[in-house]
Amino acid sequence: MNKVSIIGSGNVGTSTALYLAEKKIADISLIDVVEGLSEGKALDAEESAPIRKYDIELRGTTDFSELAGSDVVVVTAGIARKPGMSRADLLNTNAKIIKSVSEKIAQYAPNSIIVMVTNPLDVMSYVALKITGFALKRIVGMAGVLDATRFRYFVAQKLGVAVGDTTAMVLGGHGDSMVPLPRYSTVGGVPITEILSKDDIDKIIERTRKGGAEIVGYLKTGSAYYAPAASVAEMVECIIRDKKRILPCSAYLRGEYGIEGIFVGVPVLLGKNGVDRIIELELIPEEKEALHVSAAAVKEVIEKLEDLEIF
Ligand SMILES: NC(=O)c1ccc[n+]([C@@H]2O[C@H](COP(=O)([O-])OP(=O)(O)OC[C@H]3O[C@@H](n4cnc5c(N)ncnc54)[C@H](O)[C@@H]3O)[C@@H](O)[C@H]2O)c1
C-alpha cells in the first residue's frame, strides 16, 4: 500500500484525509503539533470505515518519525487567513513553521514528493525547496487546481451546464494577481471566449481571483477548506496512480515563460515522479504580461524572507 502523510490536522488537512480515504489509494497519516488532535481526527474518520468501506489505515500522531516511508507528504501546517488579511500577511508565522516541517520531511521522508498547501503558497514551496534540497520536480504547490475548479464552477453556474463538461487553466502566483486564461478554458471543448461575453468572463475572472477572500468573509475565523482539500486529493491521486494529468500547479521555473528561480502556477504533467514536465502554452502579449506581474508579486514576497533569516 502507498503511504500519504499530511502535516497539519486542521481544516484543510483533515478534509484532505477524508477525500483521500474515499479514494482508497494509500494509507494516511495525520501529523500535528497539537497533542491529541491528529489522533482524535484519525480515529473519528477510521470509525466511519465500516460504512464508507475504507480498506486503508488512517493514523494520527504528533511524532514526525511517522513520516517514514511516505510516498507523498502534504503540508497544510500553519495559520490561515482571517478577514482583511492577504495570503502574504501569513509569511512571518508560516515561513518558520514550514522551515521546521521541511527539516522533518528531509530527515524522515527523503524520497517523498511534497505537495505544499500552506500560504503564501508559492513562497512556502520555495522555502521547502531550499530547506530540503529536494530535486525540483519533487516539490509541487497546490493552487491552480483550486483556482481552476472555482473558475469552472462559476462558468457552469453562469451557463447552466454540467460542471464536468468545463475545463479551466489558471496561471500565476496564488494571489489576487493570478491569471485565469479564458482562451484555454472550455465547455464541451469550446473555448468560453466563443460562448460568454467579455463582460461575463471579466466578472468570473474577478470572482475567481477573490474566491478565497469571499469564503474568508463568510467564515470570519478561517479560510476555505472543502474545495482546497478536494484539489489536494486530486493532485495526490495523480501522483500515487501516476496518472500523468496536465494540471495547473505551482512549480519551480528555470526560464520557462521567461521566469527564473521561483515557484509560480503553470500547467505541469503530474505523475509518480512529481512534476514530470512543465508545459509552455502559447500566450498572447497581455497574458504574458499578466503572468510576469504575478511572478513579480511572488518575488517581492520571497525577498521579504531575507529579513526572517530562515535560510
Ligand atoms: N494553497 C491553497 O490553495 C490553500 C487553500 C486553503 C488553505 N491554504 C492554507 O493552508 C494552511 C492551513 O489552512 P487550514 O484552514 O487547514 O488551517 P488550520 O488552522 O485549520 O490548520 C492548521 C494546522 O496546522 C497545525 N500546525 C501549526 N504548526 C505546525 C507544525 N509545526 N507542525 C505540524 N502542524 C502544525 C495547527 O496546529 C493546525 O492544526 C493555511 O496556511 C492556509 O492559508 C492554502
PDBQT file of the ligand as one rigid body, heavy atoms in Angstrom, charges set to zero:
ROOT
HETATM    1  N1  LIG A 401      -2.912  26.646  -1.435  1.00  0.00    +0.000 N 
HETATM    2  C1  LIG A 401      -4.197  26.866  -1.295  1.00  0.00    +0.000 C 
HETATM    3  O1  LIG A 401      -4.911  26.995  -2.273  1.00  0.00    +0.000 OA
HETATM    4  C2  LIG A 401      -4.788  26.915   0.099  1.00  0.00    +0.000 A 
HETATM    5  C3  LIG A 401      -6.169  26.784   0.277  1.00  0.00    +0.000 A 
HETATM    6  C4  LIG A 401      -6.672  26.791   1.574  1.00  0.00    +0.000 A 
HETATM    7  C5  LIG A 401      -5.804  26.965   2.661  1.00  0.00    +0.000 A 
HETATM    8  N2  LIG A 401      -4.489  27.140   2.428  1.00  0.00    +0.000 N 
HETATM    9  C6  LIG A 401      -3.534  27.330   3.529  1.00  0.00    +0.000 C 
HETATM   10  O2  LIG A 401      -3.384  26.091   4.225  1.00  0.00    +0.000 OA
HETATM   11  C7  LIG A 401      -2.970  26.359   5.562  1.00  0.00    +0.000 C 
HETATM   12  C8  LIG A 401      -3.855  25.554   6.525  1.00  0.00    +0.000 C 
HETATM   13  O3  LIG A 401      -5.188  26.022   6.480  1.00  0.00    +0.000 OA
HETATM   14  P1  LIG A 401      -6.295  25.400   7.478  1.00  0.00    +0.000 P 
HETATM   15  O4  LIG A 401      -7.570  26.062   7.157  1.00  0.00    +0.000 OA
HETATM   16  O5  LIG A 401      -6.195  23.915   7.492  1.00  0.00    +0.000 OA
HETATM   17  O6  LIG A 401      -5.735  25.959   8.870  1.00  0.00    +0.000 OA
HETATM   18  P2  LIG A 401      -5.995  25.342  10.340  1.00  0.00    +0.000 P 
HETATM   19  O7  LIG A 401      -5.671  26.415  11.297  1.00  0.00    +0.000 OA
HETATM   20  O8  LIG A 401      -7.350  24.726  10.392  1.00  0.00    +0.000 OA
HETATM   21  O9  LIG A 401      -4.923  24.161  10.463  1.00  0.00    +0.000 OA
HETATM   22  C9  LIG A 401      -3.549  24.367  10.515  1.00  0.00    +0.000 C 
HETATM   23  C10 LIG A 401      -2.961  23.284  11.399  1.00  0.00    +0.000 C 
HETATM   24  O10 LIG A 401      -1.528  23.380  11.332  1.00  0.00    +0.000 OA
HETATM   25  C11 LIG A 401      -1.053  22.937  12.602  1.00  0.00    +0.000 C 
HETATM   26  N3  LIG A 401       0.351  23.302  12.794  1.00  0.00    +0.000 N 
HETATM   27  C12 LIG A 401       0.886  24.502  13.114  1.00  0.00    +0.000 A 
HETATM   28  N4  LIG A 401       2.239  24.410  13.208  1.00  0.00    +0.000 NA
HETATM   29  C13 LIG A 401       2.552  23.112  12.937  1.00  0.00    +0.000 A 
HETATM   30  C14 LIG A 401       3.777  22.398  12.859  1.00  0.00    +0.000 A 
HETATM   31  N5  LIG A 401       4.966  22.973  13.080  1.00  0.00    +0.000 N 
HETATM   32  N6  LIG A 401       3.717  21.065  12.561  1.00  0.00    +0.000 NA
HETATM   33  C15 LIG A 401       2.534  20.466  12.324  1.00  0.00    +0.000 A 
HETATM   34  N7  LIG A 401       1.336  21.101  12.383  1.00  0.00    +0.000 NA
HETATM   35  C16 LIG A 401       1.364  22.401  12.685  1.00  0.00    +0.000 A 
HETATM   36  C17 LIG A 401      -2.010  23.621  13.579  1.00  0.00    +0.000 C 
HETATM   37  O11 LIG A 401      -1.935  23.016  14.871  1.00  0.00    +0.000 OA
HETATM   38  C18 LIG A 401      -3.348  23.419  12.879  1.00  0.00    +0.000 C 
HETATM   39  O12 LIG A 401      -3.992  22.229  13.324  1.00  0.00    +0.000 OA
HETATM   40  C19 LIG A 401      -3.054  27.879   5.725  1.00  0.00    +0.000 C 
HETATM   41  O13 LIG A 401      -1.776  28.455   5.571  1.00  0.00    +0.000 OA
HETATM   42  C20 LIG A 401      -3.966  28.306   4.589  1.00  0.00    +0.000 C 
HETATM   43  O14 LIG A 401      -3.746  29.642   4.193  1.00  0.00    +0.000 OA
HETATM   44  C21 LIG A 401      -3.970  27.114   1.175  1.00  0.00    +0.000 A 
ENDROOT
TORSDOF 0
